[in-house]
Amino acid sequence: MDDIRHRLPRHSTKFIPSIRLHIREAGLAYRTEQTYVHWIKRFIHFHKLRHPREIGIAEVEAFLNHLSVKRHCSVNTQRIALNALVYLYKRFLGVDTSNIGFSPAKQHRRLPIVYSREEIRAIISKLKGVYCLQVKLMYGTGLRCAELLSLRVKDIDFGSNNVFVRGGKGNKDRTTILPQGLIPDLRTQIQQVEMTHAWDIANGYGDVYMPDALERKYPSAARTTAWQFLFPASRVGPCPRSGVIRRHHLHPSALAKQLRRAVQESGINKPPRAHAFRHSFATHLLEVGYDLRTIQELLGHADISTTEIYTHVVNRGGKGVLSPTDRL
């Protein structure tokens, strides 16, 4: 249950719990909280456990330069660390951060990992059960792994042929396409969820985790089938927030393990990445002629420049471009 906010001790005077409370009161996503706390801790350890109130902008610059020059971190990593430290000093400690100066890492344009259609078929052939369905759904919808695992039964709308993504990256909702070929498998999976949920209720469980304040607003919804996770975990466990024994969704490490095995057995010499199916979804749509704006909406990108990266990995052979070597 790594994606559930842990309960904070009341009236704590410790530094990190105070930052966590401030982040939550600001309404930031839990993943943002986890990321910011991670970089703030690294910053404190870099300066020999000195309290941030005892150090300032010069130490922030030294840490960021260390990430760029010594650690060879990417520009995106450095930017995330900068955002965390700006939040720490500007918003939490009330220190002006407008004069931060450092040596930013060089911007490198990294092309995404994309599997060919043949490679995807080979990977899917090595997967079974729920893991096979998860990979098909990521490739067929463009979902991120976290979005996939967070799906509830109610998010699969067979009537409108939509998959609803709730609280995706940036805490935004969106819809994406429901692959018609997966409807029978999804109906079977929902039937399995119903049986698992009935077993949980019979054994004294059955309340699923509800985000935000929905548990108070809809107190009986947590026991309904509609709110159960589409891919429930194999066992129940204590919720880190409330201590209630409940069934959460599958852990991402389970899918990652199966994916590594499938890619290795398929003889594919590309990294086994769940996110690669999202990249493949966008690239293959682009190859068959769908416009960037449509793909941007399906992926949930805020800026179309993010979607444009896929134009660099499109299979140009299918677009009429022939290598001079092939004319020899």
N, C-alpha and C positions, 0 to 999 in steps of 0.2 A: 504493500500500500504506500509506495514511495510518493505518489502524487496527492496524498491527503495531508493537509497542514497539521502538524503536531500542535497539541495544546501547549500554550506558553504558561509558565508559572505566574501567578498573580503578583502584582506589585514587585516584580523582580528589579533589582538595581544593577544586575550584571549587564555588561556592555552588549553582547551579542543578542540576548533575548530582547533588550530594549530596541535594538535596530530592527529585529524581526517584527516587533509590535508596531513600530513606526511605519514599516513597509506595508503591513496589513492594513493599517489605518489609512494609508495612501491609496489603497485599492489596487495594488499591483498584483499580478499573477503569482501563483506559488512558485512556478519555475523561475520567475524573475527573482523572487525572494531567495531561492536556493542558490542561484547564480551570484547574486550580489554578496550574500554571506560568504560564499566560497572565496571570492576575490578579496573581500575585506580581511578575511582570516589570513590569506596568503600575504597580503600587504603588511599586516601586523607581524607575522613571522619573519618576513623579509627584514624588518627593522628591529629584530631581536626582542619581540614582544613588548615594544614600547607602546604606550597608549596613544591612540590617534590624536587626543587632545594635546599631547606633548610634542607632536610633530606637525608639519604643515605641508604647504604646496611644494617646497623643495624636495621633500621626501616622496611625495606623489610622483614628481617628475623623475626622480631617481629610480623608482620602482618601474615606471612605464618604460624608461630607457633600458632598464635591465631586461625587461621582457622582449624588447626589440633587438638589442645588440647581443646580449649574452644568451638568452633562451631561444632566439630566432623565431619568436611567435609570429603568427600571421597578423595582418592588419585587422582582421575581424576579431581575433582574440584580444588584441591590444585595445580595440574600441570597446569591447565588453568590459574589460578591466577598468578603463577610463570611466565608463558610465557608472560602474559600481562605486568608484571612489568619488566621483562628482556627487553622487547621491549621498554618500557618507558625509562629505564635508559641507556641501551646499545646503542640502535639505535636512540632514540630521543634526549637524554641528553648527550650521549657520555661518560657514566661512565662505568668503568670496573665492570662486574658482575660475574667474574669467581670465586670469593671467597665467594659467598653466601652459608651460612650454616644454616640449620634449621632441625626441627624434622618432617620428612615426615609422612603422615598418613599411617596407615597399609594398605597393599594391600589386598583388599577383592575381591574374584572372584564372581561376581554377575551373576547368570544365567538369561537369557532373559525370558520375559513373552511370552509364546507360547499358542495359542488357538488350541484345537483339531479340526479335520474336522467337527465333530458334532457341536461344539461351533460356528465355523465360519458359518455353514449353519443356525444356530439359529439366529445369529446376522444379517446376510444378510436378513433373512425373516422379520426382524423388521424394515428394512430400505426401503425407497422408492426413486424413481427418481434418481437424480444425485448423492445423497449420497450412494445409493446402488451400483451404477456403480463405484464410487471412491473406496469403500472398496473392491469390486471385483478386481479392477485393481491393488490396492496395494498388495493384496494377490496373484494375478496371475502373477505379475511382480517383486515383491520385492522392489518396489519404496519406498523411504522415503516420508513422507507427503509433505515436501517442494518441492521435485522433482515432485510429482504428480501434485500439484497445479501450478507448473511452466510450465507444458506441453503446447505446442502450437499445433495447428491443424497439422502443417507440421511434427511434431515429431511422428505421428502415421503413419507408413509405411505399408500399407496393402499388397504391392507388395512383400516386403522382409520378412514380418511377424516380424518386429522389432519395438520396442519402443525406440526412441532416447532420452537419458537423456543429456541435455545441461547444463554445469556448475554445476554439482552435488557437493557433498562434496569434498572439496579440489580443487574446480573449475575445475573438470575433466569431460570430456564427456565419455559416454559409451552407449552400446546398451543392451537391455534386451528383453526377449521373448514377443511376442504379443499373448495373449491367444485367441485361435480360437473361443471359445464360446462367447467372448465378442465383436466380430467384428460387429454383427448386432446392438448391443447397442451403440457401438462407432460411427458407421455410423449415427445412429439417433441423437446422441449427436452433431456430426459435423453439421448436418442439422439444429439443434437448434441454434448452434453458428452462422451459416450463416444468419438465420433469425434475430437474435439479432444484428448482425453486420450491416445488411441492415437497421434495424430500427435506429441504431446509426448514420449511414451516412445520413439518411433522416432527422435526427434531428440536424445535424450540428456537430456530433462527429465522431467517427470511427477510430481515430489514437490511436493505442495501444502502450504501453511502449516498447521501444527497448533497449536492453542492450548495455553497452559499447558505442562505437562510431558508431554503426550500423545505427542509425537514420540519421547521416550525410552521411554515405557511401551509404545507400539505402534509400533515402528520401521518396520514394513512397511505400516502403514495409510495413510501419506501417498501411496502409489502406487496405491491402490485407487480405483475409480470412485466408491464410496459416499462418500468423503471429499472429492471434488472439488466446487468451488462450482457451484451450480445456474446461476449467471449468470457464467461466466468472462470474464476480460478478453480483448481481441482480440489481445494480444501478451504475451510473457513479459518478465520484468524481474528485477533483483536484489532479493532480500529485504533490507530495511534492518537486520534483526536478524542474519542469518547470512551475507548476501552470496550465497546460493545463487540461481541463476537459476530462477525458477518462475513459474507463471501464477496470478495472484490473481483476485479477483472484479472486476467492472466498477466503475469509479469513479462515485460519485454524481453528479458533474458531467455525465456523459454523459446520464443520465436527466433531469436538471434542464434541460439544453439542449433535448432533444426535447420535454419537457413545456411549456416556454415557447413553442416553436413551435406546438405543437398547440393550446394555449389561445388564442394569438393568432389562428391561422387559423380557430378555431371562433367567433370574435367574442364570447368570454365576457369580461365586464368584472369579473373576479375575479383576484386574484393567482395565478400558477401555482405551486402548492405541492404537493409530493409528500405532505406530511403531511395535506393536505386530504382525501385519499382515506381515510385512517384516520378522520378526523372524520366523513366522509360515511358510512362503514361503520357507525359507532356510531349516528349520527342516524337512518339509514334503518332499522336494526334496531329502534330505539325507536319509530319511527313505525308499524311493523307489529305492535307489541304485545309485543316481548320485554322481559323485566324487566331492571332496572338491574344486578342481581347477576350475571346471565348475561353481560351486556355487559362488566361490570367484569372478569370472569374471562378473557374472550376478549381484552380489551385489555391485561391484565396490570397494571391499576391497583392499587396497594397500598391506597388509600383510596377508598371509594365516593363521597366528596364530589367527587373529581376527575371521576368519570363523570357526576355529576349536572349538569355544565355543559351536557350535550347536551339536557337537558330544556328549555333556554331557546331552542334553535334548531329544535325539532321543528316540522314543517309542521302548524300548528294547523288549517288548513283541512280536513285529513283527519280531524280529531278532533271535528268538529261545531261548531267555533267560527266564526261568520259575522260579518264586519265589518258595523257599522251602515250603512256606505256602500252595501253590496251589497243592502240592503233598501229603498233609496230607489226 
